[in-house]
């Protein structure tokens, strides 16, 4: 949820989808999206109020979009935003009218745009993760399908690294923190104490492929 503000500056590169995938699936990509919406809002799958949900830090919608993400995706513009001069998402900037969205209220009341935006976000996360790793001379394919053990607040946690888990971890903490976890085993947490490892385990193992986004 609380993506690092430095993430906004990272470049994007196009990469091929990974060949290594978990052979055991928790469900389809749509199942993963529904599970993510439930976790982000606390509301049951199919509840239309998911799209209007706003948390105490004013992350909004079914997938809890923040200012920094919608800036990156081209829906919103602001010089001061959460993570850069603001202590929450105040939404005092300007909406760009991308896909007809000209206000926070319209974004909250346009479910199909939220569904399109989360897919855009996933593509950006994937490209950024690969870009950051490539700058370090590494490849995501060295990690996918591997079991890794992390120390999360004093507790040992072993998870299998999967594409859907990586993307969910990036949605929670940003692509840079996913790379930090993979390369240095450093575990990060969001403003409410939610662990990136928790998200990567909870949403890992879904049948997700980048080319289908």
NUFI-456153 format. One record per residue (C-alpha): residue number from 0; x, y, z. Coordinates in nm, 3 decimals, m for minus. Layout:
residues N
@num = NUM | x = X | y = Y | z = Z
...
end
This chain:
residues 213
@num = 0 | x = 0.000 | y = 0.000 | z = 0.000
@num = 1 | x = 0.271 | y = 0.248 | z = 0.096
@num = 2 | x = 0.489 | y = 0.245 | z = m0.214
@num = 3 | x = 0.827 | y = 0.418 | z = m0.184
@num = 4 | x = 0.820 | y = 0.761 | z = m0.351
@num = 5 | x = 1.148 | y = 0.679 | z = m0.530
@num = 6 | x = 0.956 | y = 0.419 | z = m0.728
@num = 7 | x = 0.789 | y = 0.697 | z = m0.928
@num = 8 | x = 1.121 | y = 0.779 | z = m1.091
@num = 9 | x = 1.214 | y = 0.429 | z = m1.205
@num = 10 | x = 1.227 | y = 0.347 | z = m1.575
@num = 11 | x = 1.029 | y = 0.077 | z = m1.751
@num = 12 | x = 1.158 | y = m0.189 | z = m1.989
@num = 13 | x = 0.969 | y = m0.457 | z = m2.176
@num = 14 | x = 1.058 | y = m0.813 | z = m2.081
@num = 15 | x = 0.933 | y = m1.157 | z = m2.167
@num = 16 | x = 0.710 | y = m1.344 | z = m1.926
@num = 17 | x = 0.888 | y = m1.590 | z = m1.697
@num = 18 | x = 0.911 | y = m1.955 | z = m1.790
@num = 19 | x = 0.924 | y = m2.080 | z = m1.433
@num = 20 | x = 0.583 | y = m2.106 | z = m1.272
@num = 21 | x = 0.444 | y = m2.288 | z = m0.973
@num = 22 | x = 0.278 | y = m2.613 | z = m1.081
@num = 23 | x = 0.011 | y = m2.588 | z = m0.809
@num = 24 | x = m0.244 | y = m2.313 | z = m0.867
@num = 25 | x = m0.469 | y = m2.148 | z = m0.608
@num = 26 | x = m0.697 | y = m2.033 | z = m0.887
@num = 27 | x = m0.725 | y = m1.806 | z = m1.189
@num = 28 | x = m0.598 | y = m1.453 | z = m1.231
@num = 29 | x = m0.953 | y = m1.329 | z = m1.168
@num = 30 | x = m0.959 | y = m1.530 | z = m0.845
@num = 31 | x = m0.640 | y = m1.352 | z = m0.741
@num = 32 | x = m0.795 | y = m1.011 | z = m0.813
@num = 33 | x = m1.103 | y = m1.098 | z = m0.609
@num = 34 | x = m0.890 | y = m1.218 | z = m0.318
@num = 35 | x = m0.682 | y = m0.901 | z = m0.335
@num = 36 | x = m0.995 | y = m0.684 | z = m0.331
@num = 37 | x = m1.120 | y = m0.865 | z = m0.021
@num = 38 | x = m0.786 | y = m0.825 | z = 0.157
@num = 39 | x = m0.751 | y = m0.459 | z = 0.064
@num = 40 | x = m1.102 | y = m0.351 | z = 0.164
@num = 41 | x = m1.221 | y = m0.608 | z = 0.416
@num = 42 | x = m1.542 | y = m0.644 | z = 0.213
@num = 43 | x = m1.669 | y = m0.966 | z = 0.058
@num = 44 | x = m1.603 | y = m1.045 | z = m0.307
@num = 45 | x = m1.878 | y = m0.906 | z = m0.527
@num = 46 | x = m1.971 | y = m0.629 | z = m0.283
@num = 47 | x = m1.995 | y = m0.312 | z = m0.499
@num = 48 | x = m1.888 | y = m0.103 | z = m0.200
@num = 49 | x = m1.534 | y = m0.233 | z = m0.253
@num = 50 | x = m1.497 | y = 0.023 | z = m0.531
@num = 51 | x = m1.593 | y = 0.314 | z = m0.303
@num = 52 | x = m1.381 | y = 0.201 | z = m0.007
@num = 53 | x = m1.139 | y = 0.455 | z = 0.143
@num = 54 | x = m0.904 | y = 0.374 | z = 0.430
@num = 55 | x = m0.773 | y = 0.613 | z = 0.702
@num = 56 | x = m0.481 | y = 0.721 | z = 0.482
@num = 57 | x = m0.723 | y = 0.781 | z = 0.192
@num = 58 | x = m0.605 | y = 0.497 | z = m0.029
@num = 59 | x = m0.908 | y = 0.443 | z = m0.248
@num = 60 | x = m1.108 | y = 0.182 | z = m0.432
@num = 61 | x = m1.116 | y = m0.194 | z = m0.452
@num = 62 | x = m0.738 | y = m0.219 | z = m0.478
@num = 63 | x = m0.652 | y = 0.076 | z = m0.253
@num = 64 | x = m0.491 | y = 0.305 | z = m0.507
@num = 65 | x = m0.267 | y = 0.581 | z = m0.375
@num = 66 | x = m0.172 | y = 0.912 | z = m0.532
@num = 67 | x = 0.175 | y = 0.792 | z = m0.629
@num = 68 | x = 0.038 | y = 0.496 | z = m0.825
@num = 69 | x = m0.225 | y = 0.694 | z = m1.014
@num = 70 | x = 0.038 | y = 0.957 | z = m1.095
@num = 71 | x = 0.258 | y = 0.683 | z = m1.238
@num = 72 | x = m0.032 | y = 0.543 | z = m1.440
@num = 73 | x = m0.122 | y = 0.885 | z = m1.581
@num = 74 | x = m0.460 | y = 0.938 | z = m1.416
@num = 75 | x = m0.353 | y = 1.208 | z = m1.174
@num = 76 | x = m0.099 | y = 1.489 | z = m1.128
@num = 77 | x = 0.035 | y = 1.650 | z = m0.810
@num = 78 | x = 0.355 | y = 1.813 | z = m0.687
@num = 79 | x = 0.282 | y = 1.727 | z = m0.324
@num = 80 | x = 0.142 | y = 1.383 | z = m0.250
@num = 81 | x = 0.161 | y = 1.102 | z = 0.003
@num = 82 | x = 0.527 | y = 1.009 | z = 0.036
@num = 83 | x = 0.639 | y = 1.347 | z = m0.093
@num = 84 | x = 0.540 | y = 1.624 | z = 0.145
@num = 85 | x = 0.201 | y = 1.489 | z = 0.254
@num = 86 | x = 0.117 | y = 1.264 | z = 0.549
@num = 87 | x = m0.171 | y = 1.092 | z = 0.366
@num = 88 | x = m0.339 | y = 1.086 | z = 0.026
@num = 89 | x = m0.520 | y = 1.420 | z = 0.023
@num = 90 | x = m0.608 | y = 1.407 | z = m0.349
@num = 91 | x = m0.558 | y = 1.782 | z = m0.391
@num = 92 | x = m0.392 | y = 1.746 | z = m0.730
@num = 93 | x = m0.542 | y = 1.739 | z = m1.078
@num = 94 | x = m0.709 | y = 1.449 | z = m1.255
@num = 95 | x = m0.593 | y = 1.412 | z = m1.616
@num = 96 | x = m0.923 | y = 1.285 | z = m1.763
@num = 97 | x = m0.757 | y = 0.962 | z = m1.871
@num = 98 | x = m1.039 | y = 0.720 | z = m1.956
@num = 99 | x = m1.279 | y = 1.003 | z = m1.869
@num = 100 | x = m1.176 | y = 1.023 | z = m1.502
@num = 101 | x = m1.179 | y = 1.388 | z = m1.393
@num = 102 | x = m1.226 | y = 1.352 | z = m1.016
@num = 103 | x = m1.173 | y = 1.123 | z = m0.721
@num = 104 | x = m1.549 | y = 1.071 | z = m0.701
@num = 105 | x = m1.567 | y = 0.958 | z = m1.062
@num = 106 | x = m1.279 | y = 0.717 | z = m1.009
@num = 107 | x = m1.455 | y = 0.568 | z = m0.706
@num = 108 | x = m1.775 | y = 0.528 | z = m0.906
@num = 109 | x = m1.621 | y = 0.374 | z = m1.219
@num = 110 | x = m1.545 | y = 0.008 | z = m1.141
@num = 111 | x = m1.432 | y = m0.082 | z = m1.494
@num = 112 | x = m1.161 | y = 0.186 | z = m1.483
@num = 113 | x = m1.038 | y = 0.056 | z = m1.148
@num = 114 | x = m1.017 | y = m0.293 | z = m1.298
@num = 115 | x = m0.824 | y = m0.160 | z = m1.597
@num = 116 | x = m0.596 | y = 0.048 | z = m1.373
@num = 117 | x = m0.493 | y = m0.246 | z = m1.155
@num = 118 | x = m0.392 | y = m0.438 | z = m1.467
@num = 119 | x = m0.190 | y = m0.138 | z = m1.583
@num = 120 | x = m0.028 | y = m0.125 | z = m1.240
@num = 121 | x = 0.065 | y = m0.494 | z = m1.252
@num = 122 | x = 0.236 | y = m0.446 | z = m1.587
@num = 123 | x = 0.433 | y = m0.151 | z = m1.450
@num = 124 | x = 0.535 | y = m0.345 | z = m1.138
@num = 125 | x = 0.659 | y = m0.634 | z = m1.350
@num = 126 | x = 0.862 | y = m0.412 | z = m1.581
@num = 127 | x = 1.012 | y = m0.218 | z = m1.292
@num = 128 | x = 1.111 | y = m0.531 | z = m1.099
@num = 129 | x = 1.290 | y = m0.666 | z = m1.404
@num = 130 | x = 1.458 | y = m0.332 | z = m1.470
@num = 131 | x = 1.590 | y = m0.302 | z = m1.114
@num = 132 | x = 1.716 | y = m0.661 | z = m1.116
@num = 133 | x = 1.882 | y = m0.624 | z = m1.455
@num = 134 | x = 2.072 | y = m0.319 | z = m1.330
@num = 135 | x = 2.216 | y = m0.550 | z = m1.065
@num = 136 | x = 2.303 | y = m0.817 | z = m1.320
@num = 137 | x = 2.026 | y = m1.046 | z = m1.199
@num = 138 | x = 1.715 | y = m1.206 | z = m1.349
@num = 139 | x = 1.373 | y = m1.273 | z = m1.201
@num = 140 | x = 1.397 | y = m1.625 | z = m1.343
@num = 141 | x = 1.666 | y = m1.698 | z = m1.083
@num = 142 | x = 1.402 | y = m1.657 | z = m0.811
@num = 143 | x = 1.070 | y = m1.779 | z = m0.952
@num = 144 | x = 0.973 | y = m2.120 | z = m0.821
@num = 145 | x = 1.237 | y = m2.110 | z = m0.547
@num = 146 | x = 1.161 | y = m2.160 | z = m0.179
@num = 147 | x = 1.304 | y = m1.879 | z = 0.033
@num = 148 | x = 1.312 | y = m1.834 | z = 0.410
@num = 149 | x = 1.282 | y = m1.488 | z = 0.563
@num = 150 | x = 1.297 | y = m1.346 | z = 0.914
@num = 151 | x = 0.975 | y = m1.150 | z = 0.961
@num = 152 | x = 0.970 | y = m0.971 | z = 1.297
@num = 153 | x = 1.165 | y = m1.252 | z = 1.460
@num = 154 | x = 0.965 | y = m1.533 | z = 1.302
@num = 155 | x = 1.106 | y = m1.760 | z = 1.031
@num = 156 | x = 0.881 | y = m1.780 | z = 0.726
@num = 157 | x = 0.941 | y = m1.999 | z = 0.420
@num = 158 | x = 0.751 | y = m1.919 | z = 0.101
@num = 159 | x = 0.766 | y = m2.015 | z = m0.265
@num = 160 | x = 0.842 | y = m1.721 | z = m0.494
@num = 161 | x = 0.573 | y = m1.697 | z = m0.765
@num = 162 | x = 0.471 | y = m1.436 | z = m1.019
@num = 163 | x = 0.137 | y = m1.354 | z = m0.854
@num = 164 | x = 0.307 | y = m1.326 | z = m0.514
@num = 165 | x = 0.575 | y = m1.093 | z = m0.649
@num = 166 | x = 0.313 | y = m0.867 | z = m0.809
@num = 167 | x = 0.106 | y = m0.858 | z = m0.490
@num = 168 | x = 0.416 | y = m0.774 | z = m0.288
@num = 169 | x = 0.489 | y = m0.488 | z = m0.527
@num = 170 | x = 0.134 | y = m0.360 | z = m0.486
@num = 171 | x = 0.183 | y = m0.350 | z = m0.110
@num = 172 | x = 0.537 | y = m0.210 | z = m0.090
@num = 173 | x = 0.660 | y = m0.120 | z = m0.438
@num = 174 | x = 0.886 | y = m0.300 | z = m0.689
@num = 175 | x = 1.204 | y = m0.179 | z = m0.517
@num = 176 | x = 1.108 | y = m0.349 | z = m0.191
@num = 177 | x = 1.030 | y = m0.674 | z = m0.376
@num = 178 | x = 1.382 | y = m0.667 | z = m0.519
@num = 179 | x = 1.529 | y = m0.586 | z = m0.176
@num = 180 | x = 1.351 | y = m0.890 | z = m0.037
@num = 181 | x = 1.470 | y = m1.121 | z = m0.313
@num = 182 | x = 1.829 | y = m0.999 | z = m0.317
@num = 183 | x = 1.900 | y = m0.913 | z = 0.048
@num = 184 | x = 1.615 | y = m1.090 | z = 0.234
@num = 185 | x = 1.518 | y = m0.756 | z = 0.389
@num = 186 | x = 1.151 | y = m0.769 | z = 0.492
@num = 187 | x = 0.951 | y = m0.446 | z = 0.474
@num = 188 | x = 0.609 | y = m0.360 | z = 0.617
@num = 189 | x = 0.343 | y = m0.107 | z = 0.527
@num = 190 | x = 0.203 | y = 0.167 | z = 0.751
@num = 191 | x = m0.028 | y = m0.080 | z = 0.925
@num = 192 | x = 0.243 | y = m0.339 | z = 0.987
@num = 193 | x = 0.148 | y = m0.572 | z = 0.701
@num = 194 | x = 0.451 | y = m0.769 | z = 0.583
@num = 195 | x = 0.555 | y = m0.797 | z = 0.220
@num = 196 | x = 0.620 | y = m1.166 | z = 0.294
@num = 197 | x = 0.259 | y = m1.205 | z = 0.409
@num = 198 | x = 0.132 | y = m1.067 | z = 0.078
@num = 199 | x = 0.372 | y = m1.274 | z = m0.130
@num = 200 | x = 0.257 | y = m1.588 | z = 0.049
@num = 201 | x = m0.114 | y = m1.501 | z = 0.056
@num = 202 | x = m0.132 | y = m1.415 | z = m0.314
@num = 203 | x = 0.136 | y = m1.651 | z = m0.440
@num = 204 | x = 0.050 | y = m1.946 | z = m0.660
@num = 205 | x = m0.233 | y = m1.803 | z = m0.870
@num = 206 | x = m0.239 | y = m1.875 | z = m1.243
@num = 207 | x = m0.116 | y = m1.533 | z = m1.353
@num = 208 | x = 0.059 | y = m1.456 | z = m1.681
@num = 209 | x = 0.177 | y = m1.112 | z = m1.786
@num = 210 | x = 0.072 | y = m1.156 | z = m2.148
@num = 211 | x = m0.291 | y = m1.195 | z = m2.038
@num = 212 | x = m0.308 | y = m0.857 | z = m1.864
end
